[in-house]
Amino acid sequence: MRLSDYWRLMDDEFGAGYSRVLSSTLVLSGVGGRTADQALAAGVEPRRVWLALCDVQDVPAERRLGRDIKPRRD
Protein backbone atom coordinates (compact mmCIF):
# COMPACT_ATOMS: atom_id res chain seq x y z
CA MET A 1 0.00 0.00 0.00
CA ARG A 2 1.24 3.47 -0.87
CA LEU A 3 0.96 6.43 1.45
CA SER A 4 -1.57 7.99 -0.93
CA ASP A 5 -3.75 4.88 -0.54
CA TYR A 6 -3.51 5.18 3.25
CA TRP A 7 -4.79 8.77 3.13
CA ARG A 8 -7.57 7.87 0.68
CA LEU A 9 -8.76 5.11 3.01
CA MET A 10 -8.49 7.41 6.03
CA ASP A 11 -10.45 10.19 4.33
CA ASP A 12 -13.12 7.80 3.03
CA GLU A 13 -13.63 6.19 6.43
CA PHE A 14 -13.28 9.13 8.81
CA GLY A 15 -13.57 12.28 6.71
CA ALA A 16 -10.77 14.58 5.59
CA GLY A 17 -10.58 16.62 8.78
CA TYR A 18 -11.01 13.90 11.40
CA SER A 19 -8.62 11.53 9.62
CA ARG A 20 -5.79 14.04 10.20
CA VAL A 21 -6.69 14.34 13.88
CA LEU A 22 -6.76 10.55 14.33
CA SER A 23 -3.49 10.07 12.50
CA SER A 24 -1.69 12.66 14.58
CA THR A 25 -3.14 11.98 18.05
CA LEU A 26 -4.40 8.40 18.45
CA VAL A 27 -1.74 6.13 19.95
CA LEU A 28 -1.71 2.67 18.37
CA SER A 29 -0.33 -0.31 20.26
CA GLY A 30 -0.16 -2.24 16.98
CA VAL A 31 2.67 -0.01 15.75
CA GLY A 32 4.72 0.21 18.92
CA GLY A 33 2.68 2.69 20.96
CA ARG A 34 3.08 5.50 18.43
CA THR A 35 0.62 7.64 16.57
CA ALA A 36 -0.01 6.76 12.94
CA ASP A 37 1.95 9.84 11.86
CA GLN A 38 4.92 8.84 14.03
CA ALA A 39 4.81 5.26 12.76
CA LEU A 40 4.70 6.37 9.13
CA ALA A 41 7.58 8.79 9.71
CA ALA A 42 9.56 5.93 11.28
CA GLY A 43 9.08 3.83 8.15
CA VAL A 44 6.28 1.51 9.24
CA GLU A 45 4.43 0.25 6.17
CA PRO A 46 1.19 2.23 5.59
CA ARG A 47 -0.90 -0.96 5.38
CA ARG A 48 0.24 -2.03 8.85
CA VAL A 49 -0.59 1.42 10.22
CA TRP A 50 -4.01 1.40 8.53
CA LEU A 51 -4.86 -2.04 9.94
CA ALA A 52 -3.72 -1.04 13.44
CA LEU A 53 -5.93 2.02 13.24
CA CYS A 54 -8.85 -0.09 12.00
CA ASP A 55 -8.44 -2.41 14.98
CA VAL A 56 -8.55 0.44 17.49
CA GLN A 57 -11.45 2.21 15.78
CA ASP A 58 -13.47 -1.00 15.21
CA VAL A 59 -13.66 -0.54 11.45
CA PRO A 60 -15.59 -3.57 10.13
CA ALA A 61 -13.65 -6.02 7.98
CA GLU A 62 -15.80 -5.25 4.94
CA ARG A 63 -14.68 -1.60 4.99
CA ARG A 64 -10.96 -2.16 5.54
CA LEU A 65 -10.27 -2.35 1.81
CA GLY A 66 -12.07 0.92 1.18
CA ARG A 67 -15.29 1.68 -0.58
CA ASP A 68 -16.09 0.29 -4.00
CA ILE A 69 -15.68 2.87 -6.72
CA LYS A 70 -17.55 2.04 -9.88
CA PRO A 71 -15.68 2.67 -13.14
CA ARG A 72 -16.79 5.71 -15.11
CA ARG A 73 -18.45 5.18 -18.45
CA ASP A 74 -17.66 7.92 -20.92
N, CA, C and O atoms as CSV, one atom per row, in Angstrom:
chain,resi,resn,atom,element,x,y,z
A,1,MET,N,N,0.843,-1.179,0.000
A,1,MET,CA,C,0.000,0.000,0.000
A,1,MET,C,C,0.888,1.241,0.000
A,1,MET,O,O,1.874,1.323,0.733
A,2,ARG,N,N,0.514,2.198,-0.837
A,2,ARG,CA,C,1.235,3.469,-0.866
A,2,ARG,C,C,0.650,4.427,0.167
A,2,ARG,O,O,-0.473,4.247,0.638
A,3,LEU,N,N,1.417,5.427,0.503
A,3,LEU,CA,C,0.962,6.428,1.454
A,3,LEU,C,C,-0.299,7.129,0.937
A,3,LEU,O,O,-1.192,7.451,1.720
A,4,SER,N,N,-0.372,7.361,-0.354
A,4,SER,CA,C,-1.572,7.992,-0.927
A,4,SER,C,C,-2.809,7.115,-0.726
A,4,SER,O,O,-3.905,7.633,-0.515
A,5,ASP,N,N,-2.641,5.791,-0.789
A,5,ASP,CA,C,-3.754,4.877,-0.539
A,5,ASP,C,C,-4.188,4.950,0.928
A,5,ASP,O,O,-5.379,4.920,1.237
A,6,TYR,N,N,-3.207,5.045,1.819
A,6,TYR,CA,C,-3.506,5.184,3.251
A,6,TYR,C,C,-4.402,6.400,3.473
A,6,TYR,O,O,-5.428,6.303,4.146
A,7,TRP,N,N,-4.015,7.544,2.906
A,7,TRP,CA,C,-4.791,8.770,3.130
A,7,TRP,C,C,-6.160,8.697,2.460
A,7,TRP,O,O,-7.125,9.250,2.989
A,8,ARG,N,N,-6.270,8.033,1.317
A,8,ARG,CA,C,-7.573,7.867,0.682
A,8,ARG,C,C,-8.495,7.048,1.571
A,8,ARG,O,O,-9.658,7.401,1.768
A,9,LEU,N,N,-7.965,5.944,2.108
A,9,LEU,CA,C,-8.756,5.110,3.008
A,9,LEU,C,C,-9.150,5.878,4.273
A,9,LEU,O,O,-10.291,5.796,4.729
A,10,MET,N,N,-8.207,6.615,4.826
A,10,MET,CA,C,-8.493,7.411,6.027
A,10,MET,C,C,-9.599,8.423,5.752
A,10,MET,O,O,-10.555,8.528,6.521
A,11,ASP,N,N,-9.470,9.164,4.659
A,11,ASP,CA,C,-10.451,10.194,4.332
A,11,ASP,C,C,-11.825,9.593,4.040
A,11,ASP,O,O,-12.847,10.150,4.441
A,12,ASP,N,N,-11.849,8.462,3.346
A,12,ASP,CA,C,-13.118,7.802,3.034
A,12,ASP,C,C,-13.812,7.306,4.303
A,12,ASP,O,O,-15.032,7.411,4.430
A,13,GLU,N,N,-13.041,6.774,5.224
A,13,GLU,CA,C,-13.632,6.187,6.429
A,13,GLU,C,C,-13.985,7.227,7.485
A,13,GLU,O,O,-15.040,7.142,8.113
A,14,PHE,N,N,-13.106,8.210,7.685
A,14,PHE,CA,C,-13.277,9.128,8.814
A,14,PHE,C,C,-13.541,10.577,8.419
A,14,PHE,O,O,-13.846,11.401,9.281
A,15,GLY,N,N,-13.430,10.896,7.148
A,15,GLY,CA,C,-13.575,12.278,6.710
A,15,GLY,C,C,-12.215,12.958,6.682
A,15,GLY,O,O,-11.312,12.599,7.437
A,16,ALA,N,N,-12.079,13.941,5.805
A,16,ALA,CA,C,-10.774,14.582,5.585
A,16,ALA,C,C,-10.229,15.258,6.835
A,16,ALA,O,O,-9.031,15.165,7.104
A,17,GLY,N,N,-11.063,15.925,7.593
A,17,GLY,CA,C,-10.581,16.625,8.783
A,17,GLY,C,C,-10.257,15.686,9.929
A,17,GLY,O,O,-9.175,15.761,10.510
A,18,TYR,N,N,-11.199,14.791,10.262
A,18,TYR,CA,C,-11.007,13.904,11.397
A,18,TYR,C,C,-9.892,12.890,11.158
A,18,TYR,O,O,-9.223,12.468,12.102
A,19,SER,N,N,-9.689,12.498,9.902
A,19,SER,CA,C,-8.624,11.529,9.616
A,19,SER,C,C,-7.259,12.099,10.013
A,19,SER,O,O,-6.397,11.363,10.494
A,20,ARG,N,N,-7.062,13.396,9.816
A,20,ARG,CA,C,-5.791,14.036,10.195
A,20,ARG,C,C,-5.624,14.068,11.712
A,20,ARG,O,O,-4.527,13.866,12.232
A,21,VAL,N,N,-6.723,14.322,12.408
A,21,VAL,CA,C,-6.690,14.336,13.877
A,21,VAL,C,C,-6.352,12.946,14.398
A,21,VAL,O,O,-5.477,12.801,15.251
A,22,LEU,N,N,-7.031,11.931,13.897
A,22,LEU,CA,C,-6.755,10.553,14.331
A,22,LEU,C,C,-5.309,10.167,14.073
A,22,LEU,O,O,-4.640,9.603,14.940
A,23,SER,N,N,-4.836,10.473,12.884
A,23,SER,CA,C,-3.494,10.068,12.495
A,23,SER,C,C,-2.427,10.739,13.358
A,23,SER,O,O,-1.362,10.168,13.591
A,24,SER,N,N,-2.710,11.924,13.821
A,24,SER,CA,C,-1.686,12.655,14.584
A,24,SER,C,C,-1.817,12.507,16.093
A,24,SER,O,O,-0.880,12.840,16.817
A,25,THR,N,N,-2.963,12.013,16.595
A,25,THR,CA,C,-3.144,11.982,18.049
A,25,THR,C,C,-3.422,10.605,18.648
A,25,THR,O,O,-3.080,10.364,19.806
A,26,LEU,N,N,-4.027,9.705,17.895
A,26,LEU,CA,C,-4.402,8.402,18.446
A,26,LEU,C,C,-3.186,7.487,18.532
A,26,LEU,O,O,-2.540,7.204,17.523
A,27,VAL,N,N,-2.881,7.030,19.737
A,27,VAL,CA,C,-1.743,6.132,19.950
A,27,VAL,C,C,-2.182,4.702,19.660
A,27,VAL,O,O,-3.203,4.237,20.167
A,28,LEU,N,N,-1.394,4.011,18.837
A,28,LEU,CA,C,-1.715,2.666,18.372
A,28,LEU,C,C,-0.727,1.649,18.922
A,28,LEU,O,O,0.466,1.711,18.624
A,29,SER,N,N,-1.217,0.722,19.717
A,29,SER,CA,C,-0.327,-0.306,20.263
A,29,SER,C,C,0.204,-1.216,19.157
A,29,SER,O,O,1.290,-1.781,19.287
A,30,GLY,N,N,-0.555,-1.359,18.074
A,30,GLY,CA,C,-0.159,-2.239,16.979
A,30,GLY,C,C,1.053,-1.769,16.193
A,30,GLY,O,O,1.601,-2.522,15.388
A,31,VAL,N,N,1.474,-0.536,16.415
A,31,VAL,CA,C,2.672,-0.007,15.751
A,31,VAL,C,C,3.656,0.541,16.783
A,31,VAL,O,O,4.336,1.539,16.547
A,32,GLY,N,N,3.714,-0.125,17.916
A,32,GLY,CA,C,4.716,0.213,18.918
A,32,GLY,C,C,4.364,1.376,19.835
A,32,GLY,O,O,5.260,2.051,20.343
A,33,GLY,N,N,3.080,1.621,20.054
A,33,GLY,CA,C,2.682,2.689,20.956
A,33,GLY,C,C,2.970,4.069,20.407
A,33,GLY,O,O,3.287,4.991,21.159
A,34,ARG,N,N,2.862,4.211,19.102
A,34,ARG,CA,C,3.081,5.503,18.434
A,34,ARG,C,C,1.787,5.934,17.758
A,34,ARG,O,O,0.874,5.131,17.565
A,35,THR,N,N,1.723,7.198,17.407
A,35,THR,CA,C,0.617,7.639,16.570
A,35,THR,C,C,0.871,7.126,15.149
A,35,THR,O,O,1.975,6.698,14.814
A,36,ALA,N,N,-0.167,7.179,14.335
A,36,ALA,CA,C,-0.008,6.763,12.943
A,36,ALA,C,C,1.027,7.636,12.246
A,36,ALA,O,O,1.865,7.124,11.503
A,37,ASP,N,N,0.980,8.945,12.476
A,37,ASP,CA,C,1.954,9.845,11.857
A,37,ASP,C,C,3.386,9.489,12.264
A,37,ASP,O,O,4.291,9.474,11.430
A,38,GLN,N,N,3.578,9.205,13.546
A,38,GLN,CA,C,4.916,8.836,14.026
A,38,GLN,C,C,5.375,7.522,13.412
A,38,GLN,O,O,6.533,7.385,13.018
A,39,ALA,N,N,4.468,6.560,13.333
A,39,ALA,CA,C,4.813,5.256,12.764
A,39,ALA,C,C,5.178,5.392,11.285
A,39,ALA,O,O,6.156,4.801,10.827
A,40,LEU,N,N,4.400,6.163,10.548
A,40,LEU,CA,C,4.697,6.367,9.130
A,40,LEU,C,C,6.040,7.063,8.954
A,40,LEU,O,O,6.823,6.698,8.078
A,41,ALA,N,N,6.305,8.065,9.786
A,41,ALA,CA,C,7.582,8.787,9.709
A,41,ALA,C,C,8.759,7.881,10.048
A,41,ALA,O,O,9.871,8.091,9.563
A,42,ALA,N,N,8.510,6.869,10.887
A,42,ALA,CA,C,9.565,5.931,11.278
A,42,ALA,C,C,9.745,4.813,10.254
A,42,ALA,O,O,10.614,3.956,10.415
A,43,GLY,N,N,8.921,4.818,9.196
A,43,GLY,CA,C,9.079,3.828,8.148
A,43,GLY,C,C,8.184,2.612,8.242
A,43,GLY,O,O,8.360,1.659,7.483
A,44,VAL,N,N,7.224,2.623,9.157
A,44,VAL,CA,C,6.279,1.509,9.242
A,44,VAL,C,C,5.415,1.538,7.978
A,44,VAL,O,O,4.979,2.600,7.534
A,45,GLU,N,N,5.180,0.377,7.422
A,45,GLU,CA,C,4.430,0.250,6.175
A,45,GLU,C,C,3.011,0.790,6.370
A,45,GLU,O,O,2.362,0.449,7.359
A,46,PRO,N,N,2.513,1.628,5.445
A,46,PRO,CA,C,1.189,2.229,5.594
A,46,PRO,C,C,0.065,1.213,5.815
A,46,PRO,O,O,-0.872,1.490,6.564
A,47,ARG,N,N,0.143,0.057,5.182
A,47,ARG,CA,C,-0.900,-0.965,5.380
A,47,ARG,C,C,-0.951,-1.415,6.836
A,47,ARG,O,O,-2.033,-1.579,7.398
A,48,ARG,N,N,0.194,-1.611,7.435
A,48,ARG,CA,C,0.241,-2.028,8.849
A,48,ARG,C,C,-0.353,-0.942,9.747
A,48,ARG,O,O,-1.078,-1.242,10.696
A,49,VAL,N,N,-0.048,0.300,9.448
A,49,VAL,CA,C,-0.593,1.416,10.224
A,49,VAL,C,C,-2.107,1.476,10.047
A,49,VAL,O,O,-2.841,1.626,11.024
A,50,TRP,N,N,-2.576,1.360,8.809
A,50,TRP,CA,C,-4.007,1.397,8.528
A,50,TRP,C,C,-4.733,0.296,9.289
A,50,TRP,O,O,-5.768,0.552,9.905
A,51,LEU,N,N,-4.210,-0.923,9.257
A,51,LEU,CA,C,-4.863,-2.036,9.941
A,51,LEU,C,C,-4.847,-1.863,11.459
A,51,LEU,O,O,-5.813,-2.226,12.129
A,52,ALA,N,N,-3.772,-1.318,12.004
A,52,ALA,CA,C,-3.716,-1.042,13.443
A,52,ALA,C,C,-4.767,-0.004,13.818
A,52,ALA,O,O,-5.417,-0.124,14.856
A,53,LEU,N,N,-4.934,0.995,12.991
A,53,LEU,CA,C,-5.934,2.019,13.241
A,53,LEU,C,C,-7.345,1.431,13.131
A,53,LEU,O,O,-8.225,1.758,13.927
A,54,CYS,N,N,-7.548,0.571,12.149
A,54,CYS,CA,C,-8.846,-0.090,11.999
A,54,CYS,C,C,-9.196,-0.915,13.230
A,54,CYS,O,O,-10.345,-0.927,13.669
A,55,ASP,N,N,-8.207,-1.603,13.783
A,55,ASP,CA,C,-8.438,-2.414,14.981
A,55,ASP,C,C,-8.899,-1.545,16.147
A,55,ASP,O,O,-9.859,-1.887,16.837
A,56,VAL,N,N,-8.230,-0.446,16.363
A,56,VAL,CA,C,-8.547,0.438,17.491
A,56,VAL,C,C,-9.901,1.116,17.291
A,56,VAL,O,O,-10.648,1.305,18.251
A,57,GLN,N,N,-10.216,1.478,16.066
A,57,GLN,CA,C,-11.449,2.211,15.776
A,57,GLN,C,C,-12.619,1.290,15.419
A,57,GLN,O,O,-13.696,1.771,15.065
A,58,ASP,N,N,-12.418,-0.022,15.509
A,58,ASP,CA,C,-13.468,-0.999,15.207
A,58,ASP,C,C,-14.069,-0.832,13.810
A,58,ASP,O,O,-15.284,-0.911,13.630
A,59,VAL,N,N,-13.205,-0.604,12.834
A,59,VAL,CA,C,-13.660,-0.539,11.447
A,59,VAL,C,C,-13.991,-1.969,11.013
A,59,VAL,O,O,-13.140,-2.854,11.115
A,60,PRO,N,N,-15.210,-2.207,10.532
A,60,PRO,CA,C,-15.590,-3.565,10.128
A,60,PRO,C,C,-14.702,-4.086,8.999
A,60,PRO,O,O,-14.205,-3.318,8.175
A,61,ALA,N,N,-14.516,-5.380,8.979
A,61,ALA,CA,C,-13.647,-6.019,7.984
A,61,ALA,C,C,-14.054,-5.660,6.559
A,61,ALA,O,O,-13.194,-5.490,5.695
A,62,GLU,N,N,-15.351,-5.541,6.305
A,62,GLU,CA,C,-15.802,-5.255,4.941
A,62,GLU,C,C,-15.466,-3.836,4.478
A,62,GLU,O,O,-15.577,-3.538,3.289
A,63,ARG,N,N,-15.059,-2.964,5.391
A,63,ARG,CA,C,-14.682,-1.601,4.994
A,63,ARG,C,C,-13.175,-1.365,5.048
A,63,ARG,O,O,-12.719,-0.259,4.758
A,64,ARG,N,N,-12.414,-2.355,5.405
A,64,ARG,CA,C,-10.963,-2.160,5.540
A,64,ARG,C,C,-10.228,-2.072,4.206
A,64,ARG,O,O,-9.078,-1.635,4.161
A,65,LEU,N,N,-10.873,-2.477,3.135
A,65,LEU,CA,C,-10.273,-2.349,1.807
A,65,LEU,C,C,-10.723,-1.075,1.113
A,65,LEU,O,O,-10.303,-0.796,-0.010
A,66,GLY,N,N,-11.565,-0.310,1.765
A,66,GLY,CA,C,-12.073,0.922,1.183
A,66,GLY,C,C,-13.400,0.690,0.499
A,66,GLY,O,O,-13.872,-0.440,0.367
A,67,ARG,N,N,-13.985,1.783,0.071
A,67,ARG,CA,C,-15.290,1.679,-0.581
A,67,ARG,C,C,-15.110,1.311,-2.047
A,67,ARG,O,O,-14.092,1.620,-2.665
A,68,ASP,N,N,-16.115,0.649,-2.581
A,68,ASP,CA,C,-16.092,0.293,-4.001
A,68,ASP,C,C,-16.346,1.542,-4.831
A,68,ASP,O,O,-17.292,2.289,-4.581
A,69,ILE,N,N,-15.503,1.754,-5.804
A,69,ILE,CA,C,-15.677,2.868,-6.717
A,69,ILE,C,C,-15.973,2.290,-8.087
A,69,ILE,O,O,-15.146,1.591,-8.673
A,70,LYS,N,N,-17.150,2.587,-8.588
A,70,LYS,CA,C,-17.553,2.037,-9.882
A,70,LYS,C,C,-16.802,2.764,-10.991
A,70,LYS,O,O,-16.600,3.976,-10.913
A,71,PRO,N,N,-16.390,2.035,-12.019
A,71,PRO,CA,C,-15.683,2.674,-13.140
A,71,PRO,C,C,-16.608,3.656,-13.867
A,71,PRO,O,O,-17.814,3.431,-13.977
A,72,ARG,N,N,-16.033,4.714,-14.344
A,72,ARG,CA,C,-16.787,5.707,-15.109
A,72,ARG,C,C,-17.010,5.207,-16.520
A,72,ARG,O,O,-16.141,4.565,-17.110
A,73,ARG,N,N,-18.157,5.502,-17.045
A,73,ARG,CA,C,-18.450,5.179,-18.449
A,73,ARG,C,C,-18.546,6.498,-19.191
A,73,ARG,O,O,-19.392,7.341,-18.893
A,74,ASP,N,N,-17.674,6.656,-20.150
A,74,ASP,CA,C,-17.658,7.916,-20.921
A,74,ASP,C,C,-18.536,7.850,-22.134
A,74,ASP,O,O,-18.630,8.823,-22.882
